[in-house]
Amino acid sequence: MSNVTSPQRVAAGLSELWSPRVIAEVDDTYVKVAKVHGSLAWHAHENEDELFLVLKGQLRIEMEQETVLLGEGEMFVVPKGVRHNPVAEEECHLLLFERKSTLHTGDVVTDKTRSLAEQLR
């Protein structure tokens, strides 16, 4: 049985910013979408890499050693342990690949932090 999903459609339909939604599972990895605008928070994921793929708009990923700018269709993997801060000057839609153990805002908790239960709804 197949489950066809449009990440673009799901991301566009989200009403809350910086609140990822799990849309699929691949082994020990969640595939998530998010609608973002503004800045999330400086944080790190000590034991997990994090893949960002831009579906719409632009995303800047600030890191202590460099900053990358992603446009539509571009992706970047933040290596485990690297402190980073995603920033979107305008509304941006993302596809994320994260291990199931990855905490939303890693080693920090802010008002934008979402639990796994919130991401699975």
C-alpha positions in Angstrom: 0.0 0.0 0.0 1.4 3.4 -0.9 1.3 6.7 0.9 1.9 9.5 -1.5 2.6 12.8 0.2 3.4 16.3 -1.1 5.9 17.9 1.2 5.3 21.3 -0.4 1.6 21.1 0.2 2.0 20.0 3.8 4.5 22.7 4.5 2.3 25.4 2.9 -0.6 24.3 5.0 1.2 24.7 8.3 -0.1 27.5 10.4 2.6 27.6 13.1 6.1 28.8 12.4 9.1 26.8 13.6 6.9 23.8 14.4 8.1 20.9 12.3 5.6 18.1 11.3 6.7 14.5 10.8 5.4 13.3 7.4 7.3 10.0 7.0 9.7 7.6 8.7 12.7 6.0 7.0 14.3 3.4 9.3 15.6 5.4 12.3 15.0 8.8 10.6 12.0 11.2 10.5 11.2 13.2 7.4 9.7 16.5 8.5 8.5 19.7 7.0 8.4 23.2 8.5 7.3 26.7 7.7 9.8 29.2 9.1 10.4 32.9 9.3 12.8 34.8 11.5 15.4 33.1 13.7 15.1 29.8 15.6 17.9 29.6 18.2 21.6 28.9 18.5 21.8 25.2 19.3 23.6 21.9 18.6 22.7 18.2 18.2 25.6 16.4 19.9 25.0 13.0 18.3 23.0 13.7 15.2 23.5 15.3 11.8 20.6 17.4 10.5 19.7 17.8 6.8 17.9 21.0 5.6 16.4 21.1 2.1 14.6 24.3 1.0 11.3 23.7 -0.7 10.4 27.4 -1.0 12.3 30.6 -0.2 15.7 31.0 1.3 17.4 29.8 4.5 20.6 31.1 6.1 22.3 28.6 8.4 24.6 30.5 10.7 27.4 28.5 12.3 30.4 29.5 14.4 32.9 28.8 11.5 30.8 29.7 8.5 27.4 30.7 7.2 25.6 29.0 4.3 22.7 30.4 2.3 20.3 28.0 0.7 17.9 28.7 -2.1 15.0 26.6 -3.4 16.0 23.0 -4.1 19.3 23.3 -2.3 20.3 21.3 0.8 22.9 21.3 3.5 23.8 18.9 6.3 24.8 20.4 9.6 27.2 17.9 11.1 26.6 16.6 14.6 27.9 18.8 17.4 28.1 22.0 15.2 26.3 24.9 16.8 24.0 26.5 14.3 21.1 28.9 14.0 18.6 28.7 11.1 17.4 32.1 9.9 14.8 33.0 7.2 14.3 36.7 6.3 11.1 35.8 4.5 8.7 32.8 4.9 10.6 29.6 4.0 9.4 26.0 3.7 11.8 23.2 4.6 12.2 19.5 4.4 14.2 18.1 7.2 15.8 14.7 7.7 16.6 13.9 11.4 17.2 10.8 13.5 14.3 10.0 15.7 16.5 10.9 18.7 17.0 14.5 17.5 15.6 17.1 19.9 14.0 20.0 18.0 16.3 22.7 19.5 19.0 20.4 20.6 20.8 21.4 23.7 18.6 24.5 24.4 14.9 25.0 25.2 13.1 28.2 24.0 9.5 29.2 23.4 9.9 27.8 19.9 11.0 24.3 21.1 8.5 21.6 20.1 8.3 18.1 21.6 8.3 15.0 19.5 4.6 14.5 20.3 3.8 18.0 18.9 5.8 17.1 15.7 3.9 13.9 15.2 0.4 15.3 15.3 
